[in-house]
Structures are given as C-alpha cells and as structure tokens.
Amino acid sequence: MGIEVKSFAVIRGDNPDKVNVALHDLEHYGHMRFASKPKRIEPNFADNLLVSVAGVPLRAKCNSAALVELDNNAGAAISKLRKIHPPAHVVIVSPRHDVYAELMDKSELYPEFERTWEPHHHPDVI
C-alpha cells in the first residue's frame, strides 16, 4: 500500500468572489478534501506559480488568489478538477514541481483567505 502524497491547489481569479466560488466548487462538486484552511497569496505569486508549474507564458494576470493544501494526491485532484468548471483558474501543484517544497515550508505562514461568499439568491426569479 503506497503512501498518499498531498498536493496543493492554487486558485487564481478576477476577484475574491470568484476565488471563493472556486474553493466551494472544489469541495462540494469536486469532492476534494482540504488538509488546511485556504490561504491568501499575492496575485503576482500565484501568476508566477502558474508559469512555473504549467511551463507556459502568462496570458492574463489575476487579481485575487488562494492556496490550499489538498488531502488528495495530484492525479486524483486533476481528475476531479476536469469534471467541474470553477469560475477561477485552478492549478494543481504536486511534489514533482520545484515549487512544492517551498509551498510545504511556507504555506502555514500565509494569512487565511476570507471565505465570506454565499450563493446569491434571486427572489425575483420564478
């Protein structure tokens, strides 16, 4: 029986609401288990993580970003992510990525991402 290796999800969005919705979607529709509370990271750092992990040039900068440690290994997380369509860009970071060790060392130092989003109810819609 192999050891389950954790991964990280980096969520990049246009605004904090979209990042919050994406976090909600990862948990509820993607059935991903968070190993810790999501952390707020600087949008620039998230953009740099994307370039580092994906190995492609940045097409658009984000304005809000979060980092969350997952209880799922990277392969399972990517598989689950393909089945949902969160409103923010989600990048899965595994131990094979150079930035993984840095995230493991520093993830607890980042401030908690404020999760104040609630689904919008439209009472006038019939």
Summary of the structure (lengths in Angstrom):
residues: 126
radius of gyration: 14.6
end to end distance: 52.3
largest distance: 53.8
contacts: 358
relative contact order: 0.29
helix: 34%
strand: 18%
